[in-house]
Amino acid sequence: MTKINHRTYQEQRQAYDKIRDVIAGEDRLKNAGSQYLPQPEGMTSTQYNRYVQGSSFYAVAERTLRGMVGSVTRNAPILE
């Protein structure tokens, strides 16, 4: 994804990847599967897939980021 090879980036890479996934939204998190939503013990793969697809994720991080960028750059707010 990035070509940064600085020591501090490598130390925090997992955190940065998690932030990118959360900002990307629900589909990215669902595609990551058990990385963010572990499979409960005794649950079959079919049940787990339905469990993941039935879960929901509120995109507060992405909306907060857009709001902060708008505040910093003084863009007019977009109301939805």
PDB file of N, CA, C and O in Angstrom:
ATOM      1  N   MET A   1       0.832  -1.192   0.000  1.00  0.00           N
ATOM      2  CA  MET A   1       0.000   0.000   0.000  1.00  0.00           C
ATOM      3  C   MET A   1       0.871   1.247   0.000  1.00  0.00           C
ATOM      4  O   MET A   1       0.652   2.154  -0.804  1.00  0.00           O
ATOM      5  N   THR A   2       1.839   1.304   0.875  1.00  0.00           N
ATOM      6  CA  THR A   2       2.700   2.476   0.939  1.00  0.00           C
ATOM      7  C   THR A   2       4.148   2.055   0.801  1.00  0.00           C
ATOM      8  O   THR A   2       4.488   0.892   1.022  1.00  0.00           O
ATOM      9  N   LYS A   3       4.987   2.983   0.442  1.00  0.00           N
ATOM     10  CA  LYS A   3       6.401   2.663   0.273  1.00  0.00           C
ATOM     11  C   LYS A   3       7.230   3.190   1.435  1.00  0.00           C
ATOM     12  O   LYS A   3       8.458   3.222   1.351  1.00  0.00           O
ATOM     13  N   ILE A   4       6.583   3.599   2.507  1.00  0.00           N
ATOM     14  CA  ILE A   4       7.294   4.103   3.683  1.00  0.00           C
ATOM     15  C   ILE A   4       7.938   2.925   4.400  1.00  0.00           C
ATOM     16  O   ILE A   4       7.276   1.935   4.711  1.00  0.00           O
ATOM     17  N   ASN A   5       9.212   3.041   4.653  1.00  0.00           N
ATOM     18  CA  ASN A   5       9.914   1.982   5.357  1.00  0.00           C
ATOM     19  C   ASN A   5      10.530   2.469   6.661  1.00  0.00           C
ATOM     20  O   ASN A   5      11.463   1.850   7.172  1.00  0.00           O
ATOM     21  N   HIS A   6      10.029   3.551   7.196  1.00  0.00           N
ATOM     22  CA  HIS A   6      10.560   4.096   8.440  1.00  0.00           C
ATOM     23  C   HIS A   6      10.233   3.162   9.597  1.00  0.00           C
ATOM     24  O   HIS A   6       9.180   2.524   9.616  1.00  0.00           O
ATOM     25  N   ARG A   7      11.133   3.089  10.546  1.00  0.00           N
ATOM     26  CA  ARG A   7      10.978   2.199  11.698  1.00  0.00           C
ATOM     27  C   ARG A   7       9.669   2.462  12.448  1.00  0.00           C
ATOM     28  O   ARG A   7       8.981   1.516  12.830  1.00  0.00           O
ATOM     29  N   THR A   8       9.323   3.707  12.660  1.00  0.00           N
ATOM     30  CA  THR A   8       8.114   4.007  13.421  1.00  0.00           C
ATOM     31  C   THR A   8       6.849   3.602  12.666  1.00  0.00           C
ATOM     32  O   THR A   8       5.844   3.231  13.272  1.00  0.00           O
ATOM     33  N   TYR A   9       6.913   3.680  11.320  1.00  0.00           N
ATOM     34  CA  TYR A   9       5.758   3.217  10.544  1.00  0.00           C
ATOM     35  C   TYR A   9       5.589   1.716  10.706  1.00  0.00           C
ATOM     36  O   TYR A   9       4.477   1.237  10.925  1.00  0.00           O
ATOM     37  N   GLN A  10       6.665   0.983  10.601  1.00  0.00           N
ATOM     38  CA  GLN A  10       6.596  -0.472  10.725  1.00  0.00           C
ATOM     39  C   GLN A  10       6.087  -0.882  12.094  1.00  0.00           C
ATOM     40  O   GLN A  10       5.378  -1.882  12.212  1.00  0.00           O
ATOM     41  N   GLU A  11       6.434  -0.131  13.133  1.00  0.00           N
ATOM     42  CA  GLU A  11       5.969  -0.445  14.495  1.00  0.00           C
ATOM     43  C   GLU A  11       4.457  -0.249  14.617  1.00  0.00           C
ATOM     44  O   GLU A  11       3.803  -0.946  15.392  1.00  0.00           O
ATOM     45  N   GLN A  12       3.913   0.676  13.870  1.00  0.00           N
ATOM     46  CA  GLN A  12       2.492   1.012  13.978  1.00  0.00           C
ATOM     47  C   GLN A  12       1.664   0.544  12.785  1.00  0.00           C
ATOM     48  O   GLN A  12       0.503   0.930  12.652  1.00  0.00           O
ATOM     49  N   ARG A  13       2.236  -0.269  11.929  1.00  0.00           N
ATOM     50  CA  ARG A  13       1.565  -0.648  10.688  1.00  0.00           C
ATOM     51  C   ARG A  13       0.200  -1.298  10.921  1.00  0.00           C
ATOM     52  O   ARG A  13      -0.758  -0.972  10.220  1.00  0.00           O
ATOM     53  N   GLN A  14       0.092  -2.204  11.884  1.00  0.00           N
ATOM     54  CA  GLN A  14      -1.198  -2.858  12.138  1.00  0.00           C
ATOM     55  C   GLN A  14      -2.254  -1.839  12.534  1.00  0.00           C
ATOM     56  O   GLN A  14      -3.404  -1.935  12.104  1.00  0.00           O
ATOM     57  N   ALA A  15      -1.876  -0.872  13.346  1.00  0.00           N
ATOM     58  CA  ALA A  15      -2.833   0.160  13.756  1.00  0.00           C
ATOM     59  C   ALA A  15      -3.271   0.993  12.558  1.00  0.00           C
ATOM     60  O   ALA A  15      -4.454   1.305  12.420  1.00  0.00           O
ATOM     61  N   TYR A  16      -2.329   1.354  11.693  1.00  0.00           N
ATOM     62  CA  TYR A  16      -2.681   2.132  10.503  1.00  0.00           C
ATOM     63  C   TYR A  16      -3.597   1.342   9.572  1.00  0.00           C
ATOM     64  O   TYR A  16      -4.544   1.892   9.010  1.00  0.00           O
ATOM     65  N   ASP A  17      -3.312   0.057   9.412  1.00  0.00           N
ATOM     66  CA  ASP A  17      -4.169  -0.784   8.569  1.00  0.00           C
ATOM     67  C   ASP A  17      -5.574  -0.882   9.138  1.00  0.00           C
ATOM     68  O   ASP A  17      -6.551  -0.857   8.390  1.00  0.00           O
ATOM     69  N   LYS A  18      -5.681  -0.994  10.455  1.00  0.00           N
ATOM     70  CA  LYS A  18      -6.996  -1.062  11.102  1.00  0.00           C
ATOM     71  C   LYS A  18      -7.762   0.246  10.893  1.00  0.00           C
ATOM     72  O   LYS A  18      -8.962   0.229  10.619  1.00  0.00           O
ATOM     73  N   ILE A  19      -7.071   1.372  11.022  1.00  0.00           N
ATOM     74  CA  ILE A  19      -7.712   2.671  10.806  1.00  0.00           C
ATOM     75  C   ILE A  19      -8.226   2.773   9.376  1.00  0.00           C
ATOM     76  O   ILE A  19      -9.351   3.217   9.150  1.00  0.00           O
ATOM     77  N   ARG A  20      -7.407   2.363   8.406  1.00  0.00           N
ATOM     78  CA  ARG A  20      -7.838   2.403   7.004  1.00  0.00           C
ATOM     79  C   ARG A  20      -9.056   1.519   6.777  1.00  0.00           C
ATOM     80  O   ARG A  20      -9.973   1.903   6.051  1.00  0.00           O
ATOM     81  N   ASP A  21      -9.075   0.337   7.392  1.00  0.00           N
ATOM     82  CA  ASP A  21     -10.207  -0.571   7.234  1.00  0.00           C
ATOM     83  C   ASP A  21     -11.478   0.021   7.831  1.00  0.00           C
ATOM     84  O   ASP A  21     -12.546  -0.065   7.226  1.00  0.00           O
ATOM     85  N   VAL A  22     -11.370   0.619   9.008  1.00  0.00           N
ATOM     86  CA  VAL A  22     -12.547   1.209   9.659  1.00  0.00           C
ATOM     87  C   VAL A  22     -13.080   2.375   8.836  1.00  0.00           C
ATOM     88  O   VAL A  22     -14.292   2.514   8.670  1.00  0.00           O
ATOM     89  N   ILE A  23     -12.188   3.213   8.321  1.00  0.00           N
ATOM     90  CA  ILE A  23     -12.625   4.349   7.510  1.00  0.00           C
ATOM     91  C   ILE A  23     -13.238   3.866   6.195  1.00  0.00           C
ATOM     92  O   ILE A  23     -14.171   4.487   5.686  1.00  0.00           O
ATOM     93  N   ALA A  24     -12.726   2.769   5.640  1.00  0.00           N
ATOM     94  CA  ALA A  24     -13.273   2.235   4.388  1.00  0.00           C
ATOM     95  C   ALA A  24     -14.694   1.721   4.570  1.00  0.00           C
ATOM     96  O   ALA A  24     -15.472   1.707   3.617  1.00  0.00           O
ATOM     97  N   GLY A  25     -15.042   1.296   5.787  1.00  0.00           N
ATOM     98  CA  GLY A  25     -16.426   0.955   6.065  1.00  0.00           C
ATOM     99  C   GLY A  25     -16.737  -0.517   6.236  1.00  0.00           C
ATOM    100  O   GLY A  25     -15.857  -1.374   6.313  1.00  0.00           O
ATOM    101  N   GLU A  26     -18.024  -0.763   6.292  1.00  0.00           N
ATOM    102  CA  GLU A  26     -18.582  -2.073   6.631  1.00  0.00           C
ATOM    103  C   GLU A  26     -18.134  -3.190   5.697  1.00  0.00           C
ATOM    104  O   GLU A  26     -17.782  -4.275   6.158  1.00  0.00           O
ATOM    105  N   ASP A  27     -18.143  -2.942   4.408  1.00  0.00           N
ATOM    106  CA  ASP A  27     -17.772  -3.999   3.458  1.00  0.00           C
ATOM    107  C   ASP A  27     -16.337  -4.463   3.672  1.00  0.00           C
ATOM    108  O   ASP A  27     -16.063  -5.663   3.643  1.00  0.00           O
ATOM    109  N   ARG A  28     -15.420  -3.524   3.885  1.00  0.00           N
ATOM    110  CA  ARG A  28     -14.019  -3.894   4.103  1.00  0.00           C
ATOM    111  C   ARG A  28     -13.884  -4.716   5.384  1.00  0.00           C
ATOM    112  O   ARG A  28     -13.131  -5.689   5.418  1.00  0.00           O
ATOM    113  N   LEU A  29     -14.600  -4.333   6.425  1.00  0.00           N
ATOM    114  CA  LEU A  29     -14.521  -5.068   7.688  1.00  0.00           C
ATOM    115  C   LEU A  29     -15.118  -6.465   7.550  1.00  0.00           C
ATOM    116  O   LEU A  29     -14.574  -7.429   8.090  1.00  0.00           O
ATOM    117  N   LYS A  30     -16.222  -6.577   6.838  1.00  0.00           N
ATOM    118  CA  LYS A  30     -16.835  -7.892   6.640  1.00  0.00           C
ATOM    119  C   LYS A  30     -15.943  -8.790   5.797  1.00  0.00           C
ATOM    120  O   LYS A  30     -15.868  -9.993   6.047  1.00  0.00           O
ATOM    121  N   ASN A  31     -15.262  -8.224   4.799  1.00  0.00           N
ATOM    122  CA  ASN A  31     -14.359  -9.016   3.973  1.00  0.00           C
ATOM    123  C   ASN A  31     -13.148  -9.499   4.763  1.00  0.00           C
ATOM    124  O   ASN A  31     -12.566 -10.531   4.430  1.00  0.00           O
ATOM    125  N   ALA A  32     -12.764  -8.766   5.802  1.00  0.00           N
ATOM    126  CA  ALA A  32     -11.639  -9.178   6.637  1.00  0.00           C
ATOM    127  C   ALA A  32     -12.022 -10.351   7.527  1.00  0.00           C
ATOM    128  O   ALA A  32     -11.154 -11.032   8.072  1.00  0.00           O
ATOM    129  N   GLY A  33     -13.331 -10.589   7.675  1.00  0.00           N
ATOM    130  CA  GLY A  33     -13.824 -11.755   8.415  1.00  0.00           C
ATOM    131  C   GLY A  33     -13.330 -11.845   9.839  1.00  0.00           C
ATOM    132  O   GLY A  33     -13.545 -10.937  10.641  1.00  0.00           O
ATOM    133  N   SER A  34     -12.668 -12.939  10.148  1.00  0.00           N
ATOM    134  CA  SER A  34     -12.311 -13.245  11.533  1.00  0.00           C
ATOM    135  C   SER A  34     -11.252 -12.312  12.107  1.00  0.00           C
ATOM    136  O   SER A  34     -10.987 -12.364  13.308  1.00  0.00           O
ATOM    137  N   GLN A  35     -10.645 -11.469  11.295  1.00  0.00           N
ATOM    138  CA  GLN A  35      -9.670 -10.515  11.825  1.00  0.00           C
ATOM    139  C   GLN A  35     -10.345  -9.546  12.801  1.00  0.00           C
ATOM    140  O   GLN A  35      -9.751  -9.159  13.808  1.00  0.00           O
ATOM    141  N   TYR A  36     -11.584  -9.157  12.500  1.00  0.00           N
ATOM    142  CA  TYR A  36     -12.297  -8.209  13.347  1.00  0.00           C
ATOM    143  C   TYR A  36     -13.491  -8.834  14.071  1.00  0.00           C
ATOM    144  O   TYR A  36     -13.941  -8.303  15.086  1.00  0.00           O
ATOM    145  N   LEU A  37     -13.995  -9.928  13.574  1.00  0.00           N
ATOM    146  CA  LEU A  37     -15.151 -10.584  14.179  1.00  0.00           C
ATOM    147  C   LEU A  37     -14.854 -12.081  14.293  1.00  0.00           C
ATOM    148  O   LEU A  37     -15.148 -12.848  13.377  1.00  0.00           O
ATOM    149  N   PRO A  38     -14.270 -12.491  15.421  1.00  0.00           N
ATOM    150  CA  PRO A  38     -13.875 -13.889  15.563  1.00  0.00           C
ATOM    151  C   PRO A  38     -15.069 -14.840  15.481  1.00  0.00           C
ATOM    152  O   PRO A  38     -16.187 -14.501  15.871  1.00  0.00           O
ATOM    153  N   GLN A  39     -14.804 -16.018  14.973  1.00  0.00           N
ATOM    154  CA  GLN A  39     -15.853 -17.031  14.860  1.00  0.00           C
ATOM    155  C   GLN A  39     -16.078 -17.663  16.231  1.00  0.00           C
ATOM    156  O   GLN A  39     -15.148 -18.234  16.800  1.00  0.00           O
ATOM    157  N   PRO A  40     -17.297 -17.575  16.775  1.00  0.00           N
ATOM    158  CA  PRO A  40     -17.584 -18.185  18.066  1.00  0.00           C
ATOM    159  C   PRO A  40     -17.398 -19.703  18.026  1.00  0.00           C
ATOM    160  O   PRO A  40     -17.636 -20.350  17.005  1.00  0.00           O
ATOM    161  N   GLU A  41     -16.980 -20.234  19.125  1.00  0.00           N
ATOM    162  CA  GLU A  41     -16.754 -21.670  19.229  1.00  0.00           C
ATOM    163  C   GLU A  41     -18.047 -22.436  18.969  1.00  0.00           C
ATOM    164  O   GLU A  41     -19.108 -22.072  19.477  1.00  0.00           O
ATOM    165  N   GLY A  42     -17.950 -23.486  18.184  1.00  0.00           N
ATOM    166  CA  GLY A  42     -19.104 -24.326  17.889  1.00  0.00           C
ATOM    167  C   GLY A  42     -19.953 -23.850  16.720  1.00  0.00           C
ATOM    168  O   GLY A  42     -20.943 -24.495  16.375  1.00  0.00           O
ATOM    169  N   MET A  43     -19.588 -22.749  16.114  1.00  0.00           N
ATOM    170  CA  MET A  43     -20.363 -22.210  14.999  1.00  0.00           C
ATOM    171  C   MET A  43     -19.784 -22.759  13.686  1.00  0.00           C
ATOM    172  O   MET A  43     -18.572 -22.731  13.475  1.00  0.00           O
ATOM    173  N   THR A  44     -20.655 -23.252  12.817  1.00  0.00           N
ATOM    174  CA  THR A  44     -20.189 -23.775  11.531  1.00  0.00           C
ATOM    175  C   THR A  44     -19.803 -22.613  10.615  1.00  0.00           C
ATOM    176  O   THR A  44     -20.136 -21.460  10.887  1.00  0.00           O
ATOM    177  N   SER A  45     -19.101 -22.927   9.534  1.00  0.00           N
ATOM    178  CA  SER A  45     -18.687 -21.891   8.583  1.00  0.00           C
ATOM    179  C   SER A  45     -19.888 -21.197   7.956  1.00  0.00           C
ATOM    180  O   SER A  45     -19.882 -19.980   7.768  1.00  0.00           O
ATOM    181  N   THR A  46     -20.916 -21.972   7.634  1.00  0.00           N
ATOM    182  CA  THR A  46     -22.132 -21.383   7.049  1.00  0.00           C
ATOM    183  C   THR A  46     -22.793 -20.442   8.034  1.00  0.00           C
ATOM    184  O   THR A  46     -23.206 -19.345   7.660  1.00  0.00           O
ATOM    185  N   GLN A  47     -22.900 -20.853   9.284  1.00  0.00           N
ATOM    186  CA  GLN A  47     -23.499 -19.997  10.308  1.00  0.00           C
ATOM    187  C   GLN A  47     -22.664 -18.738  10.515  1.00  0.00           C
ATOM    188  O   GLN A  47     -23.198 -17.641  10.679  1.00  0.00           O
ATOM    189  N   TYR A  48     -21.350 -18.914  10.504  1.00  0.00           N
ATOM    190  CA  TYR A  48     -20.471 -17.767  10.701  1.00  0.00           C
ATOM    191  C   TYR A  48     -20.614 -16.766   9.551  1.00  0.00           C
ATOM    192  O   TYR A  48     -20.654 -15.559   9.789  1.00  0.00           O
ATOM    193  N   ASN A  49     -20.690 -17.251   8.313  1.00  0.00           N
ATOM    194  CA  ASN A  49     -20.861 -16.351   7.172  1.00  0.00           C
ATOM    195  C   ASN A  49     -22.157 -15.560   7.275  1.00  0.00           C
ATOM    196  O   ASN A  49     -22.183 -14.369   6.964  1.00  0.00           O
ATOM    197  N   ARG A  50     -23.233 -16.212   7.709  1.00  0.00           N
ATOM    198  CA  ARG A  50     -24.501 -15.491   7.922  1.00  0.00           C
ATOM    199  C   ARG A  50     -24.374 -14.496   9.066  1.00  0.00           C
ATOM    200  O   ARG A  50     -24.935 -13.401   9.012  1.00  0.00           O
ATOM    201  N   TYR A  51     -23.637 -14.879  10.097  1.00  0.00           N
ATOM    202  CA  TYR A  51     -23.390 -14.023  11.256  1.00  0.00           C
ATOM    203  C   TYR A  51     -22.661 -12.751  10.820  1.00  0.00           C
ATOM    204  O   TYR A  51     -23.038 -11.649  11.218  1.00  0.00           O
ATOM    205  N   VAL A  52     -21.626 -12.906  10.009  1.00  0.00           N
ATOM    206  CA  VAL A  52     -20.860 -11.756   9.521  1.00  0.00           C
ATOM    207  C   VAL A  52     -21.724 -10.889   8.615  1.00  0.00           C
ATOM    208  O   VAL A  52     -21.755  -9.670   8.777  1.00  0.00           O
ATOM    209  N   GLN A  53     -22.426 -11.500   7.664  1.00  0.00           N
ATOM    210  CA  GLN A  53     -23.247 -10.732   6.733  1.00  0.00           C
ATOM    211  C   GLN A  53     -24.409 -10.031   7.431  1.00  0.00           C
ATOM    212  O   GLN A  53     -24.874  -8.993   6.960  1.00  0.00           O
ATOM    213  N   GLY A  54     -24.878 -10.576   8.533  1.00  0.00           N
ATOM    214  CA  GLY A  54     -25.983  -9.968   9.269  1.00  0.00           C
ATOM    215  C   GLY A  54     -25.547  -8.883  10.238  1.00  0.00           C
ATOM    216  O   GLY A  54     -26.381  -8.145  10.765  1.00  0.00           O
ATOM    217  N   SER A  55     -24.258  -8.782  10.474  1.00  0.00           N
ATOM    218  CA  SER A  55     -23.767  -7.764  11.401  1.00  0.00           C
ATOM    219  C   SER A  55     -23.806  -6.392  10.740  1.00  0.00           C
ATOM    220  O   SER A  55     -23.845  -6.279   9.515  1.00  0.00           O
ATOM    221  N   SER A  56     -23.795  -5.365  11.561  1.00  0.00           N
ATOM    222  CA  SER A  56     -23.808  -4.011  11.011  1.00  0.00           C
ATOM    223  C   SER A  56     -22.696  -3.196  11.658  1.00  0.00           C
ATOM    224  O   SER A  56     -22.263  -3.480  12.775  1.00  0.00           O
ATOM    225  N   PHE A  57     -22.253  -2.196  10.944  1.00  0.00           N
ATOM    226  CA  PHE A  57     -21.175  -1.333  11.407  1.00  0.00           C
ATOM    227  C   PHE A  57     -21.568   0.102  11.095  1.00  0.00           C
ATOM    228  O   PHE A  57     -21.801   0.453   9.938  1.00  0.00           O
ATOM    229  N   TYR A  58     -21.641   0.917  12.115  1.00  0.00           N
ATOM    230  CA  TYR A  58     -21.993   2.319  11.926  1.00  0.00           C
ATOM    231  C   TYR A  58     -20.738   3.092  11.537  1.00  0.00           C
ATOM    232  O   TYR A  58     -19.742   3.054  12.260  1.00  0.00           O
ATOM    233  N   ALA A  59     -20.773   3.774  10.432  1.00  0.00           N
ATOM    234  CA  ALA A  59     -19.594   4.427   9.866  1.00  0.00           C
ATOM    235  C   ALA A  59     -19.285   5.770  10.517  1.00  0.00           C
ATOM    236  O   ALA A  59     -19.142   6.778   9.826  1.00  0.00           O
ATOM    237  N   VAL A  60     -19.184   5.786  11.821  1.00  0.00           N
ATOM    238  CA  VAL A  60     -18.919   7.039  12.526  1.00  0.00           C
ATOM    239  C   VAL A  60     -17.498   7.543  12.263  1.00  0.00           C
ATOM    240  O   VAL A  60     -17.282   8.755  12.228  1.00  0.00           O
ATOM    241  N   ALA A  61     -16.541   6.658  12.082  1.00  0.00           N
ATOM    242  CA  ALA A  61     -15.151   7.087  11.866  1.00  0.00           C
ATOM    243  C   ALA A  61     -15.013   7.848  10.550  1.00  0.00           C
ATOM    244  O   ALA A  61     -14.357   8.888  10.501  1.00  0.00           O
ATOM    245  N   GLU A  62     -15.623   7.339   9.495  1.00  0.00           N
ATOM    246  CA  GLU A  62     -15.533   7.991   8.190  1.00  0.00           C
ATOM    247  C   GLU A  62     -16.222   9.347   8.221  1.00  0.00           C
ATOM    248  O   GLU A  62     -15.718  10.310   7.644  1.00  0.00           O
ATOM    249  N   ARG A  63     -17.351   9.432   8.877  1.00  0.00           N
ATOM    250  CA  ARG A  63     -18.075  10.711   8.952  1.00  0.00           C
ATOM    251  C   ARG A  63     -17.308  11.714   9.810  1.00  0.00           C
ATOM    252  O   ARG A  63     -17.282  12.907   9.505  1.00  0.00           O
ATOM    253  N   THR A  64     -16.691  11.234  10.872  1.00  0.00           N
ATOM    254  CA  THR A  64     -15.888  12.107  11.722  1.00  0.00           C
ATOM    255  C   THR A  64     -14.689  12.633  10.952  1.00  0.00           C
ATOM    256  O   THR A  64     -14.357  13.815  11.042  1.00  0.00           O
ATOM    257  N   LEU A  65     -14.036  11.755  10.193  1.00  0.00           N
ATOM    258  CA  LEU A  65     -12.894  12.179   9.396  1.00  0.00           C
ATOM    259  C   LEU A  65     -13.299  13.247   8.382  1.00  0.00           C
ATOM    260  O   LEU A  65     -12.603  14.250   8.228  1.00  0.00           O
ATOM    261  N   ARG A  66     -14.413  13.039   7.694  1.00  0.00           N
ATOM    262  CA  ARG A  66     -14.873  14.041   6.723  1.00  0.00           C
ATOM    263  C   ARG A  66     -15.165  15.369   7.414  1.00  0.00           C
ATOM    264  O   ARG A  66     -14.841  16.435   6.890  1.00  0.00           O
ATOM    265  N   GLY A  67     -15.779  15.298   8.593  1.00  0.00           N
ATOM    266  CA  GLY A  67     -16.084  16.517   9.337  1.00  0.00           C
ATOM    267  C   GLY A  67     -14.837  17.257   9.782  1.00  0.00           C
ATOM    268  O   GLY A  67     -14.772  18.483   9.698  1.00  0.00           O
ATOM    269  N   MET A  68     -13.843  16.507  10.260  1.00  0.00           N
ATOM    270  CA  MET A  68     -12.597  17.129  10.701  1.00  0.00           C
ATOM    271  C   MET A  68     -11.835  17.738   9.524  1.00  0.00           C
ATOM    272  O   MET A  68     -11.295  18.839   9.638  1.00  0.00           O
ATOM    273  N   VAL A  69     -11.789  17.036   8.408  1.00  0.00           N
ATOM    274  CA  VAL A  69     -11.119  17.582   7.218  1.00  0.00           C
ATOM    275  C   VAL A  69     -11.840  18.847   6.769  1.00  0.00           C
ATOM    276  O   VAL A  69     -11.198  19.826   6.388  1.00  0.00           O
ATOM    277  N   GLY A  70     -13.153  18.831   6.811  1.00  0.00           N
ATOM    278  CA  GLY A  70     -13.914  20.024   6.447  1.00  0.00           C
ATOM    279  C   GLY A  70     -13.651  21.175   7.394  1.00  0.00           C
ATOM    280  O   GLY A  70     -13.569  22.324   6.960  1.00  0.00           O
ATOM    281  N   SER A  71     -13.519  20.891   8.675  1.00  0.00           N
ATOM    282  CA  SER A  71     -13.228  21.941   9.652  1.00  0.00           C
ATOM    283  C   SER A  71     -11.846  22.532   9.443  1.00  0.00           C
ATOM    284  O   SER A  71     -11.660  23.747   9.507  1.00  0.00           O
ATOM    285  N   VAL A  72     -10.884  21.664   9.195  1.00  0.00           N
ATOM    286  CA  VAL A  72      -9.505  22.108   9.025  1.00  0.00           C
ATOM    287  C   VAL A  72      -9.344  22.915   7.747  1.00  0.00           C
ATOM    288  O   VAL A  72      -8.661  23.939   7.737  1.00  0.00           O
ATOM    289  N   THR A  73      -9.968  22.457   6.674  1.00  0.00           N
ATOM    290  CA  THR A  73      -9.822  23.145   5.390  1.00  0.00           C
ATOM    291  C   THR A  73     -10.898  24.208   5.170  1.00  0.00           C
ATOM    292  O   THR A  73     -10.918  24.880   4.139  1.00  0.00           O
ATOM    293  N   ARG A  74     -11.770  24.348   6.127  1.00  0.00           N
ATOM    294  CA  ARG A  74     -12.850  25.343   6.092  1.00  0.00           C
ATOM    295  C   ARG A  74     -13.754  25.211   4.881  1.00  0.00           C
ATOM    296  O   ARG A  74     -14.214  26.204   4.318  1.00  0.00           O
ATOM    297  N   ASN A  75     -13.999  23.978   4.492  1.00  0.00           N
ATOM    298  CA  ASN A  75     -14.949  23.734   3.420  1.00  0.00           C
ATOM    299  C   ASN A  75     -16.355  23.877   3.980  1.00  0.00           C
ATOM    300  O   ASN A  75     -16.583  23.685   5.174  1.00  0.00           O
ATOM    301  N   ALA A  76     -17.266  24.205   3.129  1.00  0.00           N
ATOM    302  CA  ALA A  76     -18.654  24.294   3.571  1.00  0.00           C
ATOM    303  C   ALA A  76     -19.147  22.900   3.932  1.00  0.00           C
ATOM    304  O   ALA A  76     -18.866  21.948   3.204  1.00  0.00           O
ATOM    305  N   PRO A  77     -19.884  22.752   5.048  1.00  0.00           N
ATOM    306  CA  PRO A  77     -20.342  21.420   5.441  1.00  0.00           C
ATOM    307  C   PRO A  77     -21.361  20.849   4.451  1.00  0.00           C
ATOM    308  O   PRO A  77     -22.118  21.589   3.822  1.00  0.00           O
ATOM    309  N   ILE A  78     -21.365  19.536   4.328  1.00  0.00           N
ATOM    310  CA  ILE A  78     -22.332  18.839   3.480  1.00  0.00           C
ATOM    311  C   ILE A  78     -23.306  18.126   4.405  1.00  0.00           C
ATOM    312  O   ILE A  78     -22.917  17.211   5.132  1.00  0.00           O
ATOM    313  N   LEU A  79     -24.548  18.532   4.382  1.00  0.00           N
ATOM    314  CA  LEU A  79     -25.554  17.922   5.241  1.00  0.00           C
ATOM    315  C   LEU A  79     -26.248  16.805   4.492  1.00  0.00           C
ATOM    316  O   LEU A  79     -26.653  16.959   3.340  1.00  0.00           O
ATOM    317  N   GLU A  80     -26.374  15.690   5.164  1.00  0.00           N
ATOM    318  CA  GLU A  80     -27.045  14.529   4.552  1.00  0.00           C
ATOM    319  C   GLU A  80     -28.361  14.273   5.255  1.00  0.00           C
ATOM    320  O   GLU A  80     -29.082  13.342   4.896  1.00  0.00           O
TER     321      GLU A  80
END
